[in-house]
Every structure is written in structure tokens, then in C-alpha cells.
């Protein structure tokens, strides 16, 4: 897959990061939303193709009970198939201590826990209150740290909730600081239903800084429901954020917003970053080809505008 000649034109903006680390979530967050399970061999090839395209952080799977996420029931089979990848971090989601034990037994060195900033989503997604879920995560994070693992804390519903509406800043800050105090090395702020706008993003980031959460431990995870994901990402870059979550081909979605278009597509992100002169280490042509291939496996075109433009998909 080749890019149009000399495009995107590189015009650097001032006061933006020199390099951005893309936290690729397509293989986990994307595929877990599929109605039917994707074969393990296809998942493994997907991750290998993403790595070949230059992505160095690829969230591989989730060690959650198969009853809750049957699409990722093959975690024990998939993870060892990725052992040959060198120089690639393979984070996995662990919902509880049992999930952590399973992940560590297979040699996982980066794990993530998944919290909520709102009570409604905590009860719907975790079947617990916010405080109860934090109490469950505390020993998980501590055990993971004792084992030498890097721990990421996801915080969902940071900008809006389908049941509660606008989410007060203090709720997000409270959960973020709690996870940080537990020992989480990194926090990912999730715009789960895609309602954030740039000013909202900047205000939340500033408040987190004021409460002692430094920018260098924050990643952002935007959904593109209302077409704001790239604008929100740019705002985060202006604040100094250098970790951005994205999903190859725009895989994934939000089951709580019928119009949701899913995760920010990695290709759309890379196109913008390349135009800004920001390094990612990603080969956009290879990445686009990977998403075209994955779309063929799923039997539908990619929702990514960049993938469609570069591959001439209708």
C-alpha cells in the first residue's frame, strides 16, 4: 500500500511532542466487540502484522472469564503465539486477581485494570460500585507491581456517561488519583461514548496535574462518535500528552451509543501525526494494508477514512 506522492505534506506545529507512542488496542478492544469470535490464528497474524507495521505497544487480549467476553476466551492459546515478537510490548487486560494470575503464568509483563468514573457504568460493566471495584483492583495492582509488571489503569466514562450525562471533573480525578496511589504506572482517560470536546480535554488534564497526576503518565483514549477524536487528540498533544490509544482500521465501538463509530482509527491518527512531523515509527502503508486484510477477515469494509482513501474502498 503506497501513499499519494508527498502526502501528507509535513508542516510541523510549535509546542507539540516530537514523538508519540501509539497504544494499539485493535486486537483486544476492537475484536472483543465482534459478534462472533475471530479464530485465534487470525488474531495472532493480526498482531504480527501490526508489529511489522512498526507498532511497539499492542494490547493483545484480556484474561477475563469467557462467560463475560467469549470473543477473548482464547487468551491462553493466543498469548504464547506472540512470544516470538521482539521489541514489542504486549499489554493484557486483567479484571481481577484470577485474571492476573493467568496472565503472569504466561509471562505477561504489562497488565491493565479497567475502572469507571461513574457509578452507572461501574454497575453495568463491572457489577460493582466505583469504590467496590477500586477495592478489587488494589491487591491486583500491588501483586502485579510485586511481580515486576507495568500496570496501566483504564478509566472509562471520563467525559460523559449514557445514563448520568456530563461527568463532574472531581469524579474522574478521584478515580485517577486512587489508581495512581495504588501504584498504576500509567492512566488511560477514556471518552467511552465519544462526547468530549477539546476544551473539556484540556480542563481535565489541567485538573489532574493540579492534583499531582503528571502528564507523562497519562494516555488518552477517544471514540469518534461525534467526529471529535482527532480534535481531542490534538488538544491532548498541546497539553503535552505523548501516549494515544487507537485501533487499527477503527475496530471496536461503544454499545451504549447507537451512533458510535468506535475507536479512533490508528491510520487516521498516524496521517495527522505525520503531517505534523511527529514521529511514531509506524509505516502507514503497511498499517493500512493490515487493516484492509483484517476487514476482509471480518467481511466488511474498514470504517477508517484513511484506510478507505488509501485503499480506494467504497
C-alpha positions as CSV (number, residue, x, y, z in Angstrom):
1,X,0.0,0.0,0.0
2,X,1.7,3.2,-1.1
3,X,0.9,6.8,-0.1
4,X,-0.1,9.5,-2.5
5,X,3.2,11.2,-3.6
6,X,4.5,13.7,-1.0
7,X,1.3,13.4,1.1
8,X,0.6,14.2,3.8
9,X,2.7,17.4,3.5
10,X,4.7,17.8,6.6
11,X,4.1,21.1,8.3
12,X,5.2,21.0,12.0
13,X,3.3,22.9,14.6
14,X,5.1,24.5,17.5
15,X,5.0,23.2,21.1
16,X,3.9,19.7,20.2
17,X,5.6,16.5,21.2
18,X,8.5,15.3,19.0
19,X,7.3,11.7,19.2
20,X,4.0,9.9,20.2
21,X,3.7,6.4,21.4
22,X,0.6,4.7,19.9
23,X,-1.0,2.2,22.3
24,X,-2.7,-0.1,19.7
25,X,-6.0,-1.6,21.1
26,X,-7.5,-3.2,18.0
27,X,-6.6,-6.8,18.8
28,X,-8.3,-6.5,22.2
29,X,-10.7,-3.6,22.5
30,X,-11.6,-3.9,18.8
31,X,-12.1,-7.7,18.4
32,X,-13.9,-8.1,21.8
33,X,-16.8,-6.1,20.2
34,X,-17.2,-8.6,17.3
35,X,-20.5,-10.5,17.3
36,X,-18.6,-13.8,16.5
37,X,-15.3,-15.0,17.7
38,X,-12.3,-14.4,15.4
39,X,-10.1,-17.5,15.0
40,X,-7.0,-17.5,17.2
41,X,-4.7,-17.9,14.2
42,X,-6.2,-14.8,12.6
43,X,-5.7,-12.8,15.9
44,X,-2.1,-13.9,16.1
45,X,-1.4,-12.9,12.5
46,X,-3.1,-9.6,13.1
47,X,-0.8,-8.8,16.0
48,X,2.2,-9.9,14.0
49,X,1.2,-7.7,11.0
50,X,0.7,-4.7,13.4
51,X,4.1,-5.2,14.8
52,X,5.6,-5.4,11.3
53,X,4.0,-2.1,10.6
54,X,6.0,-0.6,13.4
55,X,3.6,-0.5,16.3
56,X,5.5,-1.3,19.5
57,X,2.7,-1.4,22.0
58,X,-0.1,-3.8,21.0
59,X,-2.7,-4.7,23.6
60,X,-3.1,-8.4,22.9
61,X,-6.1,-9.8,24.8
62,X,-8.0,-9.9,28.1
63,X,-7.8,-12.5,30.8
64,X,-11.4,-12.1,31.7
65,X,-13.8,-15.0,32.3
66,X,-15.0,-16.4,29.0
67,X,-18.6,-16.1,30.2
68,X,-18.3,-12.3,30.1
69,X,-16.2,-11.8,27.0
70,X,-16.4,-15.0,24.9
71,X,-14.6,-13.3,22.0
72,X,-11.4,-13.4,24.0
73,X,-11.8,-16.8,25.5
74,X,-8.6,-18.0,23.8
75,X,-6.2,-15.8,25.8
76,X,-4.2,-18.7,27.0
77,X,-3.9,-20.0,23.4
78,X,-3.2,-16.7,21.8
79,X,-0.6,-15.1,24.1
80,X,2.1,-17.8,23.6
81,X,1.8,-17.5,19.9
82,X,3.1,-13.9,20.2
83,X,6.3,-15.0,22.1
84,X,8.5,-14.5,19.0
85,X,7.8,-10.8,18.9
86,X,10.9,-8.8,20.0
87,X,10.8,-5.2,21.0
88,X,7.0,-5.2,21.2
89,X,5.1,-4.6,24.4
90,X,2.0,-6.8,24.7
91,X,-0.3,-5.5,27.5
92,X,-3.2,-7.6,28.6
93,X,-6.3,-6.7,30.5
94,X,-6.8,-8.4,33.9
95,X,-10.2,-7.8,35.6
96,X,-9.3,-9.4,38.9
97,X,-6.7,-11.5,40.8
98,X,-7.5,-14.7,38.9
99,X,-7.0,-12.9,35.6
100,X,-3.7,-11.6,36.8
101,X,-2.5,-15.0,37.9
102,X,-3.3,-16.4,34.5
103,X,-1.5,-13.6,32.7
104,X,1.6,-13.7,34.9
105,X,1.8,-17.5,34.5
106,X,2.2,-17.0,30.7
107,X,4.9,-14.4,31.2
108,X,2.9,-11.2,30.7
109,X,4.9,-8.2,31.8
110,X,2.4,-5.4,31.2
111,X,-1.2,-5.6,32.5
112,X,-4.1,-3.3,32.7
113,X,-7.1,-2.9,35.1
114,X,-10.4,-1.2,34.0
115,X,-12.1,1.2,36.3
116,X,-15.1,3.6,35.8
117,X,-15.5,7.3,36.8
118,X,-19.3,6.8,37.1
119,X,-21.5,4.5,39.3
120,X,-23.8,3.6,36.5
121,X,-21.1,2.3,34.2
122,X,-19.3,0.6,37.1
123,X,-22.5,-1.3,38.0
124,X,-23.4,-2.1,34.3
125,X,-19.9,-3.2,33.2
126,X,-18.2,-4.3,36.5
127,X,-21.3,-5.3,38.5
128,X,-19.8,-3.2,41.4
129,X,-19.8,0.3,42.7
130,X,-16.9,2.5,42.0
131,X,-15.4,2.0,45.4
132,X,-16.0,-1.7,45.3
133,X,-14.2,-2.0,42.0
134,X,-11.3,0.0,43.3
135,X,-11.1,-2.3,46.3
136,X,-10.9,-5.3,44.0
137,X,-8.1,-3.6,41.9
138,X,-5.9,-2.6,44.8
139,X,-4.5,-6.1,45.6
140,X,-4.3,-6.8,41.8
141,X,-2.2,-3.8,41.2
142,X,0.1,-4.4,44.2
143,X,0.6,-8.1,43.2
144,X,1.4,-7.1,39.7
145,X,3.9,-4.5,40.8
146,X,5.5,-7.0,43.2
147,X,5.9,-9.3,40.2
148,X,7.7,-6.6,38.3
149,X,4.9,-5.9,35.9
150,X,4.0,-2.5,34.4
151,X,0.4,-1.6,35.3
152,X,-2.0,0.6,33.3
153,X,-5.2,1.9,34.7
154,X,-8.1,2.5,32.3
155,X,-10.7,5.0,33.5
156,X,-13.9,4.8,31.4
157,X,-16.6,7.5,31.2
158,X,-14.2,10.4,31.8
159,X,-16.2,12.8,29.7
160,X,-19.8,11.6,29.6
161,X,-22.0,8.8,30.7
162,X,-25.1,7.5,28.8
163,X,-27.1,7.3,32.0
164,X,-25.7,10.1,34.0
165,X,-24.8,12.6,31.3
166,X,-21.9,15.0,31.9
167,X,-19.4,13.6,34.4
168,X,-18.2,16.0,37.1
169,X,-14.4,16.5,37.0
170,X,-14.0,15.6,40.6
171,X,-15.3,12.1,40.0
172,X,-12.7,11.5,37.3
173,X,-9.9,13.0,39.3
174,X,-10.8,10.8,42.4
175,X,-10.6,7.6,40.4
176,X,-7.4,8.6,38.6
177,X,-5.7,9.5,41.9
178,X,-6.9,6.3,43.5
179,X,-5.4,4.2,40.8
180,X,-2.2,6.2,40.8
181,X,-1.9,5.8,44.6
182,X,-2.3,2.1,44.2
183,X,0.8,2.0,42.0
184,X,-0.5,2.3,38.4
185,X,2.3,3.4,36.2
186,X,0.0,4.8,33.6
187,X,-3.5,6.1,33.3
188,X,-5.7,6.0,30.1
189,X,-8.5,8.5,30.1
190,X,-11.4,7.0,28.2
191,X,-14.1,9.0,26.3
192,X,-16.2,5.9,26.1
193,X,-19.2,7.3,24.3
194,X,-17.2,9.9,22.3
195,X,-18.8,13.1,23.7
196,X,-15.6,15.0,24.7
197,X,-14.6,18.3,23.1
198,X,-11.1,19.9,23.1
199,X,-11.8,22.4,25.9
200,X,-13.1,19.6,28.1
201,X,-10.0,17.6,27.5
202,X,-7.6,20.5,28.3
203,X,-9.5,21.3,31.5
204,X,-9.5,17.7,32.8
205,X,-5.8,17.3,32.0
206,X,-5.0,20.6,33.9
207,X,-7.0,19.5,36.9
208,X,-5.3,16.1,37.0
209,X,-1.9,18.0,37.0
210,X,-3.1,20.2,39.9
211,X,-4.0,17.0,41.9
212,X,-0.5,15.6,41.4
213,X,-1.0,13.4,38.3
214,X,1.8,14.3,35.9
215,X,1.1,14.5,32.2
216,X,3.8,11.9,31.4
217,X,1.8,9.1,33.0
218,X,-1.4,10.0,31.1
219,X,-2.7,8.4,27.9
220,X,-5.9,9.4,26.1
221,X,-8.5,7.0,24.5
222,X,-11.0,8.8,22.3
223,X,-14.0,7.4,20.5
224,X,-15.2,9.2,17.3
225,X,-18.9,9.1,17.8
226,X,-19.3,12.8,17.1
227,X,-16.3,13.2,14.9
228,X,-14.2,14.8,17.7
229,X,-11.5,12.2,18.3
230,X,-8.7,13.8,16.3
231,X,-9.6,17.3,17.6
232,X,-9.5,16.0,21.1
233,X,-6.2,14.2,20.4
234,X,-4.7,17.4,19.1
235,X,-5.8,19.2,22.3
236,X,-4.1,16.5,24.4
237,X,-0.9,16.8,22.4
238,X,-0.9,20.6,23.0
239,X,-1.0,19.8,26.7
240,X,2.0,17.5,26.4
241,X,0.4,14.0,26.3
242,X,2.6,11.6,24.3
243,X,0.6,8.3,24.6
244,X,-2.5,8.0,22.4
245,X,-4.7,4.9,22.2
246,X,-6.0,3.9,18.8
247,X,-7.4,0.9,17.0
248,X,-6.2,-0.3,13.6
249,X,-8.9,0.3,11.0
250,X,-11.2,1.8,13.6
251,X,-12.2,-1.6,15.0
252,X,-14.4,-1.5,18.1
253,X,-17.3,0.5,19.2
254,X,-19.4,1.6,22.1
255,X,-22.5,-0.5,22.8
256,X,-24.0,2.4,24.8
257,X,-24.3,4.9,22.0
258,X,-26.1,3.6,18.9
259,X,-24.4,6.2,16.6
260,X,-20.9,5.4,17.9
261,X,-18.4,4.8,15.2
262,X,-15.9,3.2,17.5
263,X,-12.3,3.8,18.5
264,X,-10.1,6.4,16.9
265,X,-8.6,4.7,13.8
266,X,-4.8,4.3,14.1
267,X,-4.4,5.2,10.4
268,X,-6.3,8.5,10.8
269,X,-4.1,9.3,13.8
270,X,-0.9,8.4,12.0
271,X,-1.9,10.5,9.0
272,X,-2.4,13.6,11.3
273,X,0.8,12.9,13.2
274,X,2.8,12.5,10.0
275,X,1.5,15.8,8.7
276,X,2.6,17.5,12.0
277,X,6.1,16.0,11.7
278,X,5.6,13.9,14.9
279,X,7.4,10.6,14.9
280,X,5.5,7.4,15.5
281,X,7.7,4.7,14.0
282,X,4.7,3.4,12.1
283,X,4.7,2.6,8.4
284,X,1.3,3.9,7.3
285,X,1.3,1.8,4.1
286,X,1.8,-1.4,6.0
287,X,-0.7,-0.5,8.6
288,X,-3.3,0.3,6.0
289,X,-2.7,-3.0,4.3
290,X,-3.1,-4.8,7.6
291,X,-6.4,-3.1,8.3
292,X,-7.6,-4.0,4.7
293,X,-6.6,-7.6,5.4
294,X,-8.4,-7.6,8.7
295,X,-11.5,-6.1,7.2
296,X,-11.5,-9.0,4.7
297,X,-11.4,-11.5,7.6
298,X,-14.4,-9.8,9.2
299,X,-16.3,-9.5,5.9
300,X,-16.9,-5.7,5.9
301,X,-15.0,-2.5,4.9
302,X,-12.9,-0.6,7.4
303,X,-14.6,2.5,8.9
304,X,-11.3,4.4,8.9
305,X,-11.4,7.3,6.4
306,X,-7.7,7.0,5.8
307,X,-7.9,3.3,5.1
308,X,-10.7,3.9,2.7
309,X,-8.9,6.7,0.9
310,X,-5.6,4.8,0.6
311,X,-7.2,1.5,-0.4
312,X,-9.9,3.1,-2.6
313,X,-12.6,1.3,-0.7
314,X,-16.2,2.5,-1.4
